[in-house]
Amino acid sequence: MLRNEITELLHIQYPIIQAPMAGGITTSKLVAEVSNNRGLGMIGAGYMYPIQIRDQIREIKGLTSNYFGINLFVPREFDVTENEMNTANRLLQPIREQLHVETDMEISTFNRVTETFHQQIKVIIEERVPVCSFTFGIPSKEVIERLKQQNIILMGTATTVNEAMEVEQSGMDIVVVQGSEAGGHRGTFLEGEQESLVGLMSLIPQVVDHVSIPVVSAGGIMDGRGLKASICLGAQGVQMGTAFLTCLESGANALHIEEILHATEDQTVLTRAFSGKWARGVNNKFISNMKQHETYLPDFPVQNSLTKGIRKKSSSQKNRDYMSLWSGQSPRLAKRQTVKSLIRNIIGEVNKSH
């Protein structure tokens, strides 16, 4: 049941991929432990500079000789109106003052997003990372071609059948289907937000019927039951975020971990107040207060930069009110355990039922 095209392609024993969570959660230790325990560890490199990526890749190679991967955000065109900027700053200013956050917002940096992306790709090729995944869209034909020439296995993220078909047409090897239960940012790139909130159990079989590349399921999967259900529906593997976020090797803020361990399924909500892109996390004061304004806020990555100081400061002050506490919809199943015991428990559950 557990050996298939995915395990073959990714050189892993178990079809378990640790979701690439950006923002420092995917420490070298976390990534290496997942790979050492026969799953696929992934670096969430969305916010990382090329030099940081190179350093972390080398560090991981020192900790594991097994396959691991990296994930990048595909840069998108974005328009920001002065009105949106003013609205955001007006709403954020009182919070910045309350937390003593200095504002040093440079909009010019946004023009370098694409340039940074190409530098990130260059490092991945030079360092020979075996697997590269993408979210928020599909990179250009040239980028895909360059990576394929190096025999790098490519994975795309989709939240609808149409997106999955696009991922396949672009020449990628694997599609990760992200159900609405998933924590963190939505990987949507074609449809509207509302249309893309398909539940995972509905999404898997529909995607499987429309693409011929292997499907990996993501969203709310925390244990062996989720893996078995995914495989029953035609997926060949799972990608798990929240389950690994609360592991001992994770780089997540201690308060973030505590919040997930004590959250219930009805406390995770979708918001675009933190980053300008819809994402799921544990509800808090910031999300509630921004709810009525969120449609007027600038798009990602602008809003993300505007709130960066607030998020950083509230993390260091251990103030849950203004942190982005990303979590999937199954927080009651989260445990504080090692990567090794998480993977061992998943496999144990799957084998027990055979």
Solvent accessible surface area in square Angstrom, and as a share of the most:
residue,aa,sasa,rsa
1,M,95,0.42
2,L,20,0.10
3,R,156,0.57
4,N,39,0.20
5,E,91,0.41
6,I,0,0.00
7,T,1,0.01
8,E,124,0.56
9,L,53,0.27
10,L,0,0.00
11,H,117,0.52
12,I,10,0.05
13,Q,61,0.27
14,Y,43,0.16
15,P,0,0.00
16,I,0,0.00
17,I,0,0.00
18,Q,0,0.00
19,A,13,0.10
20,P,23,0.14
21,M,28,0.12
22,A,25,0.19
23,G,60,0.58
24,G,53,0.51
25,I,15,0.08
26,T,6,0.03
27,T,45,0.26
28,S,11,0.07
29,K,115,0.49
30,L,0,0.00
31,V,0,0.00
32,A,3,0.02
33,E,39,0.18
34,V,0,0.00
35,S,1,0.01
36,N,60,0.31
37,N,27,0.14
38,R,122,0.44
39,G,1,0.01
40,L,0,0.00
41,G,0,0.00
42,M,0,0.00
43,I,0,0.00
44,G,2,0.02
45,A,0,0.00
46,G,14,0.14
47,Y,89,0.34
48,M,36,0.16
49,Y,143,0.54
50,P,25,0.15
51,I,118,0.60
52,Q,83,0.37
53,I,0,0.00
54,R,55,0.20
55,D,84,0.44
56,Q,22,0.10
57,I,0,0.00
58,R,137,0.50
59,E,103,0.46
60,I,0,0.00
61,K,87,0.37
62,G,68,0.65
63,L,86,0.43
64,T,10,0.06
65,S,117,0.76
66,N,59,0.30
67,Y,62,0.24
68,F,6,0.03
69,G,0,0.00
70,I,0,0.00
71,N,6,0.03
72,L,0,0.00
73,F,32,0.13
74,V,12,0.07
75,P,34,0.21
76,R,117,0.43
77,E,176,0.79
78,F,57,0.24
79,D,123,0.64
80,V,48,0.27
81,T,72,0.42
82,E,138,0.62
83,N,111,0.57
84,E,43,0.19
85,M,32,0.14
86,N,87,0.44
87,T,17,0.10
88,A,0,0.00
89,N,48,0.25
90,R,155,0.57
91,L,32,0.16
92,L,0,0.00
93,Q,67,0.30
94,P,78,0.49
95,I,20,0.10
96,R,9,0.03
97,E,110,0.49
98,Q,104,0.46
99,L,3,0.02
100,H,137,0.61
101,V,23,0.13
102,E,144,0.65
103,T,73,0.43
104,D,126,0.65
105,M,63,0.28
106,E,107,0.48
107,I,74,0.38
108,S,56,0.36
109,T,53,0.31
110,F,12,0.05
111,N,123,0.63
112,R,119,0.44
113,V,51,0.30
114,T,72,0.42
115,E,95,0.43
116,T,38,0.22
117,F,9,0.04
118,H,76,0.34
119,Q,80,0.36
120,Q,9,0.04
121,I,0,0.00
122,K,108,0.46
123,V,6,0.04
124,I,0,0.00
125,I,30,0.15
126,E,84,0.38
127,E,15,0.07
128,R,179,0.66
129,V,0,0.00
130,P,29,0.19
131,V,0,0.00
132,C,0,0.00
133,S,4,0.02
134,F,0,0.00
135,T,17,0.10
136,F,3,0.01
137,G,5,0.04
138,I,42,0.21
139,P,7,0.04
140,S,53,0.34
141,K,171,0.72
142,E,119,0.53
143,V,3,0.02
144,I,8,0.04
145,E,94,0.42
146,R,92,0.34
147,L,0,0.00
148,K,73,0.31
149,Q,125,0.56
150,Q,78,0.35
151,N,130,0.67
152,I,8,0.04
153,I,21,0.11
154,L,0,0.00
155,M,0,0.00
156,G,0,0.00
157,T,16,0.09
158,A,0,0.00
159,T,0,0.00
160,T,13,0.07
161,V,31,0.18
162,N,81,0.41
163,E,0,0.00
164,A,0,0.00
165,M,63,0.28
166,E,70,0.31
167,V,1,0.00
168,E,45,0.20
169,Q,139,0.62
170,S,33,0.21
171,G,27,0.26
172,M,5,0.02
173,D,37,0.19
174,I,0,0.00
175,V,0,0.00
176,V,3,0.02
177,V,0,0.00
178,Q,19,0.08
179,G,0,0.00
180,S,17,0.11
181,E,37,0.17
182,A,8,0.06
183,G,28,0.27
184,G,10,0.10
185,H,32,0.14
186,R,3,0.01
187,G,1,0.01
188,T,10,0.06
189,F,26,0.11
190,L,87,0.43
191,E,51,0.23
192,G,38,0.37
193,E,59,0.26
194,Q,142,0.63
195,E,109,0.49
196,S,0,0.00
197,L,52,0.26
198,V,40,0.23
199,G,27,0.26
200,L,1,0.01
201,M,88,0.39
202,S,58,0.37
203,L,1,0.01
204,I,0,0.00
205,P,43,0.27
206,Q,87,0.39
207,V,0,0.00
208,V,46,0.27
209,D,117,0.60
210,H,103,0.46
211,V,16,0.09
212,S,100,0.64
213,I,31,0.16
214,P,7,0.05
215,V,4,0.02
216,V,0,0.00
217,S,0,0.00
218,A,8,0.06
219,G,10,0.10
220,G,23,0.22
221,I,9,0.05
222,M,10,0.04
223,D,21,0.11
224,G,0,0.00
225,R,142,0.52
226,G,13,0.13
227,L,0,0.00
228,K,49,0.21
229,A,35,0.27
230,S,0,0.00
231,I,36,0.18
232,C,112,0.67
233,L,58,0.29
234,G,32,0.31
235,A,3,0.03
236,Q,42,0.18
237,G,0,0.00
238,V,0,0.00
239,Q,23,0.10
240,M,1,0.00
241,G,18,0.17
242,T,14,0.08
243,A,4,0.03
244,F,0,0.00
245,L,4,0.02
246,T,0,0.00
247,C,0,0.00
248,L,95,0.47
249,E,24,0.11
250,S,15,0.10
251,G,35,0.34
252,A,12,0.09
253,N,52,0.26
254,A,73,0.57
255,L,43,0.21
256,H,11,0.05
257,I,6,0.03
258,E,77,0.35
259,E,29,0.13
260,I,0,0.00
261,L,47,0.24
262,H,139,0.62
263,A,7,0.05
264,T,37,0.22
265,E,82,0.37
266,D,110,0.57
267,Q,79,0.35
268,T,8,0.05
269,V,42,0.24
270,L,39,0.19
271,T,1,0.01
272,R,22,0.08
273,A,0,0.00
274,F,2,0.01
275,S,1,0.01
276,G,7,0.06
277,K,28,0.12
278,W,60,0.21
279,A,0,0.00
280,R,16,0.06
281,G,0,0.00
282,V,3,0.02
283,N,58,0.30
284,N,7,0.04
285,K,93,0.39
286,F,1,0.00
287,I,9,0.04
288,S,56,0.36
289,N,80,0.41
290,M,5,0.02
291,K,132,0.56
292,Q,132,0.59
293,H,43,0.19
294,E,13,0.06
295,T,103,0.60
296,Y,133,0.51
297,L,2,0.01
298,P,0,0.00
299,D,64,0.33
300,F,35,0.15
301,P,22,0.14
302,V,0,0.00
303,Q,0,0.00
304,N,17,0.09
305,S,34,0.22
306,L,4,0.02
307,T,0,0.00
308,K,117,0.50
309,G,28,0.27
310,I,1,0.00
311,R,45,0.16
312,K,141,0.60
313,K,66,0.28
314,S,0,0.00
315,S,32,0.20
316,S,84,0.54
317,Q,82,0.36
318,K,154,0.65
319,N,33,0.17
320,R,80,0.29
321,D,41,0.21
322,Y,5,0.02
323,M,6,0.03
324,S,22,0.14
325,L,1,0.00
326,W,46,0.16
327,S,1,0.01
328,G,3,0.03
329,Q,64,0.28
330,S,25,0.16
331,P,0,0.00
332,R,154,0.56
333,L,72,0.36
334,A,13,0.10
335,K,120,0.51
336,R,113,0.41
337,Q,27,0.12
338,T,51,0.29
339,V,0,0.00
340,K,102,0.43
341,S,32,0.21
342,L,6,0.03
343,I,4,0.02
344,R,148,0.54
345,N,72,0.37
346,I,1,0.00
347,I,15,0.08
348,G,38,0.36
349,E,48,0.22
350,V,1,0.00
351,N,85,0.44
352,K,167,0.71
353,S,68,0.44
354,H,148,0.66
